[in-house]
Amino acid sequence: MGSRRKTAVAKQIMRARLMIDGTINNPDIQEAATLFGYPAARIQEGKALLDAVQAKRGSAESRRTVKKTATGTVQSATNVVYQLMTPLTGIARAVLVGDHIALGALGLDRGPLPRSRAGLLDAGRRFLNSLSTDSALATRLAVFGLSATKRSDLQAALTALEQAQSTQAGAKGAAEDATPAVQEALDALNAWVMQYRKLARIALKAHPQLLEKLGMPTK
């Protein structure tokens, strides 16, 4: 939610709270409002609508925080994969220089490592799968530091990245789902406030000072 949107929503909530709390806390306003169809029970309906907006807004903000955290986790996991793959592919390129078949099998005949997450995942999986199915090649490269332990570390990092992306997708969907719920609750509150404002102006026409307490300035 953009900053302007947040400010607009905050103002609408403040306006509703001022009217509702102002009525609940002032017996004179309560008495006048009751005569025009807004007894205490109906004011409590407005308060329930306000509480619903606050609750849904808090839930939406929490989901946005989760989404932001998940995005950061994906970026960190991507960096780990890249940092692990860079020296390992460097070893393979150095040892296998001129061996186009082996380099092609490892996916190292396509230029530098991709920086996109999808490309990096694909390159990592292909690299490890080729080594797992060609024990002779794996043994040859292990002599130069491309050990089974390092391959295992890369495998774990790739899995962590895939899991992080899955979590991020879920968090993104949850955050998007929360926005319509907030708007729906806000629309209901605003409709209540709009009608109450009209009746309050009539009920308190002779008492401008009471209208002021509801955040409704008079001319």
C-alpha positions as MATLAB code, in Angstrom:
seq = 'MGSRRKTAVAKQIMRARLMIDGTINNPDIQEAATLFGYPAARIQEGKALLDAVQAKRGSAESRRTVKKTATGTVQSATNVVYQLMTPLTGIARAVLVGDHIALGALGLDRGPLPRSRAGLLDAGRRFLNSLSTDSALATRLAVFGLSATKRSDLQAALTALEQAQSTQAGAKGAAEDATPAVQEALDALNAWVMQYRKLARIALKAHPQLLEKLGMPTK';
ca = [
       0.000    0.000    0.000;
       1.449    3.371   -1.061;
       2.090    6.141    1.428;
      -0.712    8.320    0.000;
      -3.144    5.440    0.251;
      -2.095    4.760    3.844;
      -2.592    8.424    4.728;
      -6.058    8.479    3.143;
      -7.125    5.341    5.013;
      -5.745    6.699    8.284;
      -7.790    9.886    7.833;
     -10.960    7.928    7.185;
     -10.378    5.841   10.293;
      -9.665    8.940   12.363;
     -12.859   10.602   11.127;
     -14.933    7.544   12.036;
     -13.286    7.177   15.444;
     -13.891   10.840   16.286;
     -17.579   10.554   15.446;
     -18.127    7.243   17.217;
     -16.097    7.967   20.351;
     -17.445   11.510   20.460;
     -20.982   10.170   20.541;
     -20.287    7.412   23.071;
     -18.521    9.803   25.453;
     -21.083   12.609   25.335;
     -24.567   12.041   26.839;
     -26.012   15.104   25.114;
     -24.958   13.832   21.693;
     -26.251   10.367   22.542;
     -29.639   11.762   23.473;
     -29.944   13.819   20.309;
     -28.708   10.975   18.099;
     -31.211    8.557   19.625;
     -34.091   10.775   18.555;
     -32.916   10.505   14.943;
     -32.504    6.737   14.787;
     -29.057    6.304   16.299;
     -29.472    4.829   19.792;
     -26.508    3.343   21.647;
     -26.906   -0.038   19.958;
     -26.599    1.500   16.508;
     -23.536    3.505   17.515;
     -22.017    0.240   18.698;
     -22.637   -1.149   15.224;
     -20.479    1.642   13.877;
     -17.822    0.856   16.465;
     -17.876   -2.800   15.398;
     -17.312   -1.730   11.779;
     -14.415    0.455   12.890;
     -12.882   -2.381   14.902;
     -13.199   -4.659   11.869;
     -11.273   -2.197    9.707;
      -8.545   -1.925   12.313;
      -8.272   -5.694   12.657;
      -8.138   -6.349    8.914;
      -5.698   -3.514    8.409;
      -3.414   -4.932   11.088;
      -3.615   -8.370    9.489;
      -2.792   -6.923    6.060;
       0.205   -5.053    7.450;
       1.430   -8.223    9.132;
       1.146  -10.126    5.855;
       3.070   -7.413    4.030;
       5.817   -7.703    6.626;
       5.950  -11.467    6.107;
       6.147  -10.918    2.345;
       9.002   -8.445    2.760;
      10.884  -10.862    5.004;
      10.333  -13.712    2.526;
      11.676  -11.567   -0.311;
      14.798  -10.828    1.694;
      15.253  -14.539    2.396;
      15.020  -15.328   -1.327;
      17.665  -12.742   -2.138;
      19.980  -14.070    0.569;
      19.490  -17.657   -0.635;
      20.214  -16.563   -4.214;
      23.440  -14.923   -3.112;
      24.524  -18.087   -1.287;
      23.938  -20.229   -4.377;
      25.871  -17.816   -6.569;
      28.765  -17.624   -4.105;
      28.986  -21.417   -3.897;
      28.679  -22.037   -7.625;
      31.195  -19.424   -8.727;
      34.355  -21.197   -7.432;
      33.056  -24.680   -8.275;
      32.279  -23.828  -11.881;
      35.570  -21.953  -12.029;
      37.427  -25.131  -11.050;
      35.562  -27.148  -13.658;
      36.244  -24.609  -16.400;
      39.941  -24.517  -15.552;
      40.372  -28.290  -15.398;
      38.224  -29.077  -18.412;
      39.463  -26.351  -20.724;
      39.161  -27.618  -24.288;
      36.943  -30.562  -23.266;
      33.769  -29.269  -24.882;
      31.804  -32.456  -24.276;
      32.393  -32.411  -20.519;
      31.820  -28.668  -20.282;
      28.589  -29.041  -22.253;
      27.390  -31.823  -19.973;
      27.972  -29.572  -16.964;
      26.201  -26.675  -18.658;
      29.382  -24.610  -18.712;
      29.448  -24.032  -22.431;
      26.943  -21.182  -22.234;
      29.089  -18.373  -20.941;
      29.130  -17.000  -17.378;
      26.718  -18.052  -14.643;
      23.225  -16.616  -15.097;
      22.177  -14.005  -12.545;
      18.459  -14.685  -12.714;
      17.144  -17.013  -10.012;
      15.500  -19.358  -12.499;
      18.643  -19.516  -14.606;
      20.841  -20.033  -11.568;
      18.659  -22.856  -10.258;
      18.666  -24.545  -13.646;
      22.438  -24.200  -13.991;
      23.024  -25.529  -10.479;
      20.800  -28.549  -10.942;
      22.367  -29.422  -14.286;
      25.867  -29.043  -12.880;
      25.201  -31.341   -9.923;
      23.168  -33.884  -11.886;
      25.959  -34.291  -14.417;
      28.521  -34.911  -11.692;
      26.253  -37.382   -9.897;
      25.802  -39.453  -13.070;
      29.466  -39.304  -14.155;
      31.558  -40.623  -11.282;
      34.762  -40.501  -13.327;
      34.299  -36.789  -13.994;
      33.388  -36.142  -10.369;
      36.522  -37.951   -9.203;
      38.678  -36.051  -11.674;
      37.397  -32.684  -10.439;
      37.507  -33.656   -6.759;
      41.310  -33.765   -6.987;
      41.225  -30.021   -7.664;
      38.907  -29.142   -4.789;
      35.465  -29.830   -6.207;
      34.766  -32.285   -3.408;
      31.651  -34.240   -2.524;
      31.217  -32.010    0.521;
      31.168  -28.875   -1.599;
      28.687  -30.470   -3.997;
      26.511  -31.357   -1.021;
      26.680  -27.764    0.225;
      25.571  -26.518   -3.154;
      22.748  -29.070   -3.226;
      21.509  -27.808    0.151;
      21.732  -24.189   -1.002;
      19.709  -24.915   -4.143;
      17.034  -26.649   -2.080;
      16.952  -23.717    0.351;
      16.480  -21.294   -2.543;
      13.598  -23.325   -3.974;
      11.929  -23.456   -0.570;
      12.449  -19.716   -0.076;
      10.827  -18.997   -3.448;
       7.851  -21.170   -2.537;
       7.439  -19.359    0.775;
       7.719  -15.995   -0.978;
       4.997  -16.957   -3.471;
       2.678  -17.921   -0.628;
       3.402  -14.729    1.280;
       2.815  -12.630   -1.827;
      -0.545  -14.279   -2.427;
      -1.590  -13.795    1.197;
      -0.636  -10.116    1.088;
      -2.615   -9.569   -2.108;
      -5.656  -11.357   -0.671;
      -5.635   -9.086    2.389;
      -6.016   -5.832    0.445;
      -9.596   -6.400   -0.841;
     -10.684   -7.437    2.666;
      -9.454   -4.136    4.095;
     -11.194   -2.153    1.363;
     -14.456   -4.033    1.850;
     -14.424   -3.326    5.602;
     -13.505    0.305    4.965;
     -16.333    0.743    2.465;
     -18.832   -0.552    5.018;
     -17.486    1.817    7.680;
     -17.532    4.810    5.348;
     -21.133    4.097    4.353;
     -22.133    4.036    8.025;
     -20.225    7.251    8.759;
     -21.707    9.070    5.763;
     -25.268    8.360    6.836;
     -24.596    9.159   10.487;
     -22.983   12.479    9.573;
     -26.113   13.537    7.692;
     -28.412   12.644   10.594;
     -26.038   14.170   13.171;
     -26.086   17.506   11.361;
     -29.853   17.512   11.583;
     -29.971   16.294   15.188;
     -27.359   18.793   16.403;
     -28.205   21.723   14.144;
     -28.945   23.918   17.155;
     -25.769   22.803   18.961;
     -22.768   23.572   16.741;
     -20.402   23.044   19.656;
     -21.496   19.403   19.800;
     -20.953   18.993   16.069;
     -17.401   20.246   16.624;
     -16.874   17.390   19.090;
     -17.729   14.965   16.308;
     -15.144   16.521   14.008;
     -17.814   18.279   11.968;
     -16.882   21.957   11.845;
     -19.695   24.439   11.308;
     -19.598   27.546    9.157;
];
